Amino acid sequence: MKTLHHNINVARNYHNEIEIIINCFDRDDETKNYINDNFNSDLKSGLLKLNKEPPLPFWHFCWAKNSFKKKMQGKYYASLDGDNYITREEVEKLINLCKKDDEDYLIHLFSGNWGDGTSGRVVLPRKKYLKHGYISTLFPRQFDEMALMLSVLQDDVVFVSRLGIDIFKLSGYARDFKKNSLPKAFKHLEIDFGEIIQPLMPRGEGYASKDRKLSIYQNLNAYYAMSLISKNTEEKKKYEDELKRQQEKAFIEYDISNIEKIVFLNKRGRSPELSNKRTVYSVIKNDTQFLKKWYEHYKNIGVERFIVIDDNSDRCISETLDEDDVYIFKPRVGNFKLFKTFWIKVLSCTYQEQNSWMLTVDSDEFLDINSSGYFNLSNLIVNLEKRGVSFCGGILIDMMPKNDCRIDQDNFIDTMNYHLWRPYTEKYEYKTIPSIKWAFSNYWKLSFEFDFRYRYYGTIDSLRKFPLVKFQQDINLNQGFHALGYNNEFFSAKNFFANKSIILPIKHYKFFKLISIEEKKRLKNSNIDGYFGRTQENINKIVNSN
């Protein structure tokens, strides 16, 4: 409270021009009572406002700093941590600057010394704060204010810093973003804001690099945020690639299970145990029309538990799948496009024993083991172990109905029991398509024979999948489970087809959404921004076809 007494004394000189808002997330009333007892007159005058907020599950800078959006009324928002001091000279110059209507100002009151607690002191127009805000899906700390500033700087604003302080020289992230993703000639104004009173208990320079967890937070937050906010397509892809690299690096250098409860909200309140059980790991958004049949199918072939990541479904998946062997997690960090495999790996590293078997299948994918002569997963896994292989390959087969009939969530398996098959031909130059060459190489004919989407819509999607894999801590998966590696050594098409007898069909019911009038309407109105570019184009092309 030492800083609060000081800051209120300064603020009283400007009580008609500024307000100090405190949002208190404490579970008890100790802070609230202290402020009421010691600053009663300031509360009554309106200089100070105190809001008791619901407690956070853990401290998260972005969540806390976004909590003022519905509380403040002023023209400018100024972030002030509890250990920061203000001065009269600084406040006067800020007020004079913010009164101007000729420009919008983004002001960074950073001292230039990392770790002294001033880097988070950001002042910006209320309208920009409401528009951009802090990215709520970042890890709890590190890069929060930088992401906000880089977002705002893409608008028409004047950037203001203290004399001689250039964040674009002090931060490699900011320097790279300015070079490639910011307007080439945005205005930068330096102002002498006077004395800097050192915050209480500064962490000191290099504190993040000395703490492995904070270092991971910083690297992942930085590349995730920059990939989200950059408007330069080429740079966005570069940040996405680096984010993927940093994600893999995090698993090598850190026991990621330590932050599982940061990454996820456990919707059931009960966690699975570390186990060698045959487990499905799947990221699902909505898709309630598939879930019951999907669960029954995998349960019948020998899956022992389901660990499902509910990607903000309109209706919580736990309401549809309420079985005891289903565990539902809701991600709090990242998004589907950039964190799908990271989410799965966090949970598998936490709950799956080394060298046990896991399934990576989507909610519209039904691995068909019976048609290939296997009785159940145990039988299949024994075969895989005998061959000394660490995966079962799969080929996606788009299922369709034979006749025009009404299809719903109860009958789609029975009615959608046909698929395309046609002899291969060289005339389409199918085998020269890069993604086909990558996934199938000389075995492209197999893909061509079943590729319904290419035949009818001209879209290109890899039909190769890795639905059943042996878990190891160094496992590498890609977004659609079309690639598999260990310790960054990925299997080639030649590896994939080395054991043809363990490449199984995966019945794929995605087209249920396109055949059903209700589902097609829902898909047209849904947000597909989470998918990568080519997949977005393919979905749009198929959905908007007749």
C-alpha positions in Angstrom: 0.0 0.0 0.0 3.0 2.3 0.1 2.7 3.1 -3.6 -1.0 3.7 -3.3 -0.6 6.4 -0.6 2.1 8.1 -2.7 0.1 7.9 -5.9 -3.1 9.2 -4.3 -1.3 12.1 -2.9 0.0 13.0 -6.4 -3.4 12.4 -8.0 -5.3 14.7 -5.6 -3.7 17.6 -7.4 -5.5 16.6 -10.6 -8.8 15.2 -9.1 -10.9 16.8 -11.9 -8.8 15.3 -14.7 -7.8 11.7 -13.7 -9.3 8.8 -11.9 -7.5 5.8 -10.3 -9.4 2.5 -10.6 -8.5 -0.5 -8.5 -9.9 -3.8 -9.5 -9.3 -6.2 -6.6 -9.3 -9.9 -7.2 -8.6 -11.0 -3.6 -10.6 -13.8 -2.1 -10.9 -12.0 1.2 -11.8 -8.4 2.1 -8.6 -7.3 3.7 -7.5 -5.0 0.8 -11.0 -3.7 0.3 -11.4 -2.8 4.0 -8.0 -1.2 4.1 -8.8 1.1 1.2 -12.2 2.0 2.6 -10.6 2.8 5.9 -7.7 4.9 4.6 -9.1 6.5 1.4 -12.7 7.1 2.2 -12.7 10.8 1.1 -11.0 9.9 -2.2 -13.6 7.2 -2.9 -16.4 9.7 -2.2 -14.9 12.4 -4.4 -14.6 9.9 -7.3 -10.8 10.3 -7.6 -10.5 6.6 -6.5 -12.7 3.8 -7.5 -12.6 0.3 -6.0 -14.2 -2.7 -7.7 -14.3 -6.2 -6.1 -13.8 -8.6 -8.9 -14.3 -12.4 -8.9 -11.0 -14.1 -7.9 -8.9 -15.5 -10.8 -7.8 -19.1 -10.8 -4.2 -17.8 -10.9 -2.7 -14.4 -11.6 -2.9 -13.6 -15.3 -1.8 -10.1 -16.4 -3.9 -10.0 -19.6 -7.1 -11.0 -17.8 -6.5 -8.5 -15.0 -5.7 -5.6 -17.3 -8.6 -6.3 -19.6 -11.0 -6.1 -16.6 -11.1 -2.3 -16.8 -12.9 -2.2 -20.2 -16.3 -1.8 -18.6 -15.1 0.3 -15.7 -13.3 3.3 -17.1 -14.9 6.4 -18.6 -11.9 8.5 -19.4 -10.4 9.4 -22.8 -7.2 7.5 -22.1 -6.3 4.2 -20.4 -3.1 4.1 -18.3 -1.8 0.8 -17.0 -0.3 1.1 -13.5 0.9 -1.9 -11.6 0.6 -2.0 -7.8 4.3 -1.4 -7.3 4.7 1.5 -9.7 5.0 5.2 -8.6 3.8 8.2 -10.4 5.1 11.8 -10.2 3.5 15.2 -10.6 5.7 16.1 -13.6 4.9 12.9 -15.3 1.1 13.3 -14.7 1.1 16.9 -15.9 2.8 16.1 -19.1 0.6 13.1 -19.7 -2.5 15.2 -19.1 -1.3 17.9 -21.5 -0.5 15.3 -24.2 -3.8 13.4 -23.8 -5.9 16.6 -24.0 -4.7 17.1 -27.6 -7.2 16.1 -30.3 -4.9 16.4 -33.3 -3.4 12.9 -32.8 -3.9 9.6 -31.0 -0.9 8.9 -28.7 0.5 5.5 -27.6 2.7 6.3 -24.7 5.3 3.9 -23.2 6.7 5.0 -19.9 9.4 2.4 -19.9 12.7 3.5 -18.2 14.7 1.4 -20.6 15.9 -1.0 -17.8 14.4 -4.5 -18.2 13.2 -6.0 -15.0 12.6 -2.7 -13.1 8.8 -3.0 -13.4 8.2 -0.1 -15.8 7.9 -1.9 -19.1 4.2 -2.5 -18.5 3.4 1.2 -18.1 1.4 1.8 -21.3 -1.0 4.8 -21.9 -3.3 4.7 -24.9 -6.7 6.1 -26.1 -9.6 4.3 -24.5 -11.0 3.5 -28.0 -7.7 1.7 -28.9 -7.7 -0.2 -25.6 -11.3 -1.4 -26.2 -10.4 -2.3 -29.8 -7.2 -4.2 -29.2 -7.0 -5.0 -25.5 -4.5 -7.5 -24.1 -4.5 -10.9 -25.8 -6.4 -13.1 -23.3 -5.0 -16.4 -24.7 -1.4 -15.6 -23.9 0.4 -17.4 -21.1 -0.1 -15.5 -17.7 2.8 -13.1 -18.1 5.5 -11.9 -20.4 5.0 -9.9 -23.7 1.5 -8.8 -22.7 2.1 -5.0 -23.0 4.4 -5.5 -26.0 1.7 -7.4 -27.9 -0.8 -4.6 -27.1 1.6 -1.9 -28.3 2.5 -3.7 -31.6 -1.2 -4.1 -32.2 -2.0 -0.4 -31.7 1.0 0.7 -33.7 -0.5 -0.7 -36.8 -3.2 2.0 -36.5 -2.6 5.6 -37.1 -1.0 6.7 -33.8 2.0 8.6 -32.6 4.3 6.5 -30.5 5.7 8.4 -27.4 8.6 7.3 -25.2 10.9 8.8 -22.7 14.0 10.6 -23.9 16.6 8.3 -25.4 14.5 5.2 -24.9 13.9 3.2 -28.1 12.0 0.0 -27.5 12.8 -1.0 -31.1 16.5 -1.1 -30.2 16.0 -2.7 -26.8 13.8 -5.5 -27.9 14.7 -7.9 -30.7 11.0 -8.9 -31.0 9.9 -5.3 -31.4 12.8 -4.6 -33.8 11.9 -7.5 -36.1 8.2 -6.6 -36.0 8.9 -3.0 -36.8 11.1 -3.9 -39.8 8.6 -6.3 -41.4 5.1 -5.6 -40.1 4.7 -1.9 -39.1 4.0 1.1 -41.2 7.4 2.2 -42.5 7.2 5.8 -41.2 5.1 5.9 -38.1 5.7 8.9 -35.9 7.9 8.5 -32.8 8.0 11.3 -30.3 10.4 11.4 -27.3 9.4 13.4 -24.2 11.2 14.1 -20.9 8.7 12.9 -18.3 11.0 13.7 -15.5 12.2 11.7 -12.5 11.6 7.9 -12.5 10.9 6.6 -9.0 12.0 2.9 -8.9 9.2 0.5 -8.4 9.1 -1.6 -5.2 10.9 -4.9 -5.4 12.2 -4.8 -9.1 13.0 -8.3 -10.4 16.2 -7.1 -12.1 17.6 -7.4 -15.6 17.5 -10.9 -17.2 15.0 -12.3 -14.7 13.0 -14.0 -17.4 16.0 -15.8 -19.0 17.0 -17.1 -15.5 13.6 -18.7 -15.0 12.9 -21.5 -17.5 9.1 -21.3 -17.2 9.1 -17.5 -17.7 11.5 -17.9 -20.6 9.1 -20.4 -22.3 6.2 -18.0 -21.6 8.1 -15.2 -23.2 9.1 -17.0 -26.4 5.7 -18.6 -27.0 3.8 -15.5 -26.2 6.0 -13.4 -28.5 5.7 -15.5 -31.6 2.1 -16.4 -30.9 1.1 -12.7 -30.5 3.1 -11.5 -33.5 1.6 -14.3 -35.7 -1.8 -13.1 -34.6 -1.4 -9.4 -35.1 0.9 -9.2 -38.2 -0.9 -8.2 -41.4 2.1 -9.3 -43.5 1.3 -12.7 -44.8 4.9 -13.7 -45.3 5.9 -12.5 -41.8 2.9 -14.2 -40.3 4.0 -17.5 -41.7 7.6 -16.9 -40.4 6.2 -16.3 -36.9 4.0 -19.3 -37.1 7.0 -21.5 -38.0 9.1 -20.1 -35.2 6.3 -20.6 -32.7 6.1 -24.3 -33.7 9.9 -24.5 -33.2 9.6 -22.9 -29.8 6.8 -25.2 -28.8 8.8 -28.3 -29.6 11.8 -26.8 -27.8 9.7 -26.3 -24.6 9.0 -30.0 -24.3 12.7 -30.8 -24.6 13.9 -28.3 -22.0 11.0 -28.3 -19.5 8.7 -30.7 -17.7 5.6 -29.3 -19.4 3.2 -31.1 -17.0 4.1 -28.4 -14.5 2.0 -25.9 -16.5 -0.8 -28.2 -17.6 -3.2 -26.4 -15.2 -2.2 -23.1 -16.7 -2.9 -24.2 -20.2 -6.2 -25.9 -19.4 -9.4 -25.6 -17.4 -10.5 -29.0 -16.3 -14.2 -29.0 -17.0 -15.0 -32.1 -15.0 -12.8 -31.2 -12.0 -11.2 -34.6 -12.1 -8.0 -35.5 -13.8 -6.9 -38.8 -15.4 -3.9 -40.6 -14.0 -0.6 -41.1 -15.7 -1.3 -44.4 -17.5 -0.6 -46.7 -20.4 -4.3 -47.0 -21.2 -5.2 -46.8 -24.9 -6.4 -43.2 -25.1 -8.0 -41.0 -27.7 -6.7 -37.5 -27.7 -8.9 -35.2 -29.7 -9.5 -31.4 -30.2 -13.2 -30.9 -30.8 -15.4 -27.8 -31.4 -19.1 -28.4 -31.5 -19.6 -31.5 -33.7 -22.2 -32.8 -31.2 -23.9 -34.7 -34.1 -20.9 -37.1 -34.2 -20.0 -37.5 -30.6 -22.2 -40.3 -29.3 -21.5 -42.5 -32.3 -17.8 -41.6 -32.3 -17.5 -42.5 -28.6 -19.4 -45.8 -29.1 -17.2 -46.7 -32.1 -13.9 -46.3 -30.3 -15.2 -47.8 -27.1 -16.2 -50.9 -29.0 -12.8 -51.4 -30.7 -11.0 -51.1 -27.4 -10.3 -47.5 -26.4 -10.0 -47.3 -22.6 -10.3 -43.5 -22.1 -11.0 -40.3 -24.0 -9.1 -37.1 -23.3 -11.0 -34.4 -25.2 -10.0 -30.7 -25.6 -13.2 -28.7 -26.0 -12.2 -25.8 -28.2 -14.9 -23.3 -27.0 -17.8 -25.3 -28.3 -21.2 -23.4 -28.3 -22.5 -26.2 -26.0 -19.9 -27.7 -23.7 -18.9 -31.2 -24.8 -19.3 -32.5 -21.3 -23.0 -32.1 -21.7 -23.0 -34.6 -24.6 -20.2 -37.0 -23.4 -20.8 -37.5 -19.7 -19.2 -40.9 -19.4 -16.8 -41.6 -16.6 -13.9 -42.4 -19.0 -14.2 -39.1 -20.8 -12.1 -36.2 -19.5 -12.9 -32.7 -20.9 -10.3 -29.9 -20.9 -10.9 -26.4 -22.1 -7.8 -24.5 -23.4 -6.9 -21.2 -21.9 -3.7 -20.6 -23.9 -3.4 -20.3 -27.7 -5.9 -21.1 -30.5 -6.8 -24.1 -32.6 -4.7 -23.1 -35.6 -1.4 -22.6 -33.8 -1.8 -24.7 -30.6 -3.7 -27.8 -31.5 -0.8 -30.2 -31.4 0.8 -28.3 -28.5 -2.4 -28.9 -26.5 -2.5 -32.6 -27.3 1.2 -33.0 -26.4 0.8 -31.1 -23.1 -1.9 -33.6 -22.0 -0.2 -36.7 -23.4 3.1 -35.7 -21.7 1.1 -35.3 -18.5 -1.1 -38.4 -18.6 0.4 -40.9 -21.1 3.2 -43.4 -20.2 6.2 -43.7 -22.4 5.8 -46.3 -25.2 2.1 -46.8 -24.7 -0.4 -46.3 -27.5 -2.6 -43.3 -28.2 -5.1 -42.4 -30.9 -5.1 -39.0 -32.6 -8.4 -38.8 -34.4 -11.0 -36.1 -35.1 -14.6 -36.4 -34.2 -15.7 -37.2 -37.7 -13.0 -39.9 -38.2 -13.8 -43.6 -37.5 -10.8 -45.9 -37.8 -12.0 -49.1 -39.5 -10.0 -52.0 -38.1 -12.4 -54.9 -38.6 -12.4 -54.6 -42.4 -8.7 -55.3 -42.3 -9.0 -58.4 -40.2 -8.2 -57.0 -36.7 -10.6 -57.8 -33.9 -9.8 -54.9 -31.7 -7.1 -52.4 -30.9 -5.2 -54.9 -28.7 -5.0 -57.3 -31.6 -3.8 -54.5 -33.9 -1.2 -53.2 -31.4 0.2 -56.7 -30.8 0.8 -56.9 -34.6 2.4 -53.4 -34.6 4.7 -54.4 -31.7 5.8 -57.6 -33.5 6.7 -55.6 -36.6 8.7 -53.1 -34.5 6.7 -50.1 -35.8 5.5 -47.1 -33.8 2.4 -46.2 -35.8 -0.5 -47.5 -37.7 -1.1 -45.6 -41.0 -4.5 -44.5 -42.2 -6.2 -43.3 -45.4 -9.1 -41.0 -45.2 -12.1 -42.3 -47.1 -14.9 -39.7 -47.5 -18.2 -41.5 -46.9 -21.3 -40.6 -48.9 -24.9 -41.9 -49.1 -26.0 -44.0 -52.1 -29.3 -42.3 -52.5 -30.8 -38.9 -51.7 -32.2 -39.4 -48.2 -32.5 -37.5 -45.0 -29.4 -38.0 -42.8 -29.2 -37.2 -39.1 -27.0 -37.8 -36.2 -28.7 -41.1 -35.5 -28.4 -42.7 -38.9 -25.4 -41.2 -40.6 -23.2 -44.3 -40.2 -25.9 -46.5 -41.7 -26.9 -44.2 -44.6 -23.4 -42.9 -45.5 -21.9 -46.3 -46.4 -20.6 -45.6 -49.9 -17.4 -44.0 -51.1 -15.7 -43.0 -54.3 -13.4 -45.5 -56.0 -12.1 -45.0 -59.6 -9.1 -46.3 -61.5 -6.1 -44.1 -61.6 -5.2 -42.0 -64.6 -2.1 -40.0 -65.5 -3.9 -37.2 -67.3 -4.7 -35.0 -64.3 -1.0 -34.7 -63.3 -2.3 -35.5 -59.8 1.1 -37.1 -58.8 2.9 -33.8 -59.4 0.9 -31.8 -56.8 3.4 -31.0 -54.0 1.3 -32.2 -51.1 0.5 -35.4 -52.9 4.2 -36.0 -53.6 5.0 -35.3 -50.0 2.4 -37.6 -48.5 2.3 -40.4 -51.1 5.3 -40.2 -53.3 5.2 -43.2 -55.7 2.1 -44.4 -54.0 0.0 -41.5 -55.3 -2.4 -43.9 -57.1 -3.9 -45.0 -53.8 -4.8 -41.5 -52.9 -6.1 -40.7 -56.4 -8.5 -43.7 -56.3 -10.3 -42.5 -53.2 -9.9 -38.7 -53.5 -13.5 -37.6 -53.7 -12.7 -34.0 -53.0 -10.2 -33.6 -55.8 -12.6 -35.2 -58.3 -15.7 -33.2 -57.5 -14.4 -29.9 -56.1 -10.8 -29.6 -57.3 -9.5 -29.2 -53.8 -6.3 -30.7 -52.5 -6.1 -32.3 -49.0 -3.8 -34.9 -47.8 -5.6 -38.2 -47.2 -2.7 -39.7 -45.3 -3.1 -39.8 -41.5 -1.4 -41.3 -38.4 -4.4 -42.3 -36.3 -2.7 -44.7 -33.9 0.8 -43.9 -32.6 3.2 -45.0 -29.9 3.7 -42.2 -27.4 7.1 -40.9 -26.5 8.0 -37.6 -24.9 9.8 -36.4 -28.1 6.8 -37.2 -30.4 6.1 -34.7 -33.2 2.7 -34.3 -34.7 1.4 -31.8 -37.2 -1.9 -29.9 -37.3 -4.0 -32.5 -39.1 -2.0 -35.6 -38.0 -0.8 -36.0 -41.5 2.9 -36.2 -40.3 4.6 -38.0 -37.5 8.1 -37.8 -36.1 10.2 -38.4 -33.1 12.9 -36.0 -32.0 12.1 -34.0 -35.1 12.9 -37.0 -37.4 9.7 -37.4 -39.5 8.6 -40.5 -41.4 8.6 -40.2 -45.1 6.1 -41.6 -47.6 8.4 -44.6 -48.1 8.3 -45.3 -44.3 4.6 -44.9 -44.3 4.0 -47.5 -47.0 6.7 -49.9 -45.8 4.0 -52.0 -44.0 1.0 -51.9 -46.3 -1.0 -54.4 -44.3 -1.2 -51.9 -41.4 -2.5 -49.0 -43.4 -6.2 -48.9 -42.5 -9.2 -47.0 -43.8 -10.5 -44.1 -41.8 -14.2 -43.6 -42.6 -14.6 -39.9 -42.8 -18.0 -38.3 -42.2 -17.2 -34.7 -42.9 -19.7 -34.6 -45.7 -22.5 -35.1 -43.3 -22.2 -31.4 -42.7 -22.6 -30.7 -46.4 -25.4 -33.1 -47.2 -27.6 -32.2 -44.2 -29.3 -28.9 -44.9 -29.2 -27.9 -41.3 -25.5 -28.8 -40.9 -24.5 -27.0 -44.1 -26.3 -23.9 -43.0 -24.4 -24.1 -39.6 -21.1 -24.6 -41.4 -21.7 -21.6 -43.7 -22.3 -19.4 -40.6 -19.4 -20.8 -38.6 -15.9 -19.2 -38.1 -13.2 -21.1 -40.0 -10.4 -18.6 -39.3 -8.7 -21.2 -37.1 -7.7 -23.2 -40.1 -4.6 -22.7 -42.3 -5.0 -20.9 -45.6 -5.5 -23.8 -48.0 -7.9 -25.6 -45.7 -10.0 -22.4 -45.3 -10.1 -22.1 -49.1 -11.1 -25.7 -49.5 -13.9 -25.5 -46.9 -15.3 -22.4 -48.4 -15.2 -23.9 -51.9 -17.0 -27.0 -50.8 -19.6 -25.3 -48.6 -20.6 -22.8 -51.2 -21.0 -25.4 -54.0 -24.4 -26.8 -54.9 
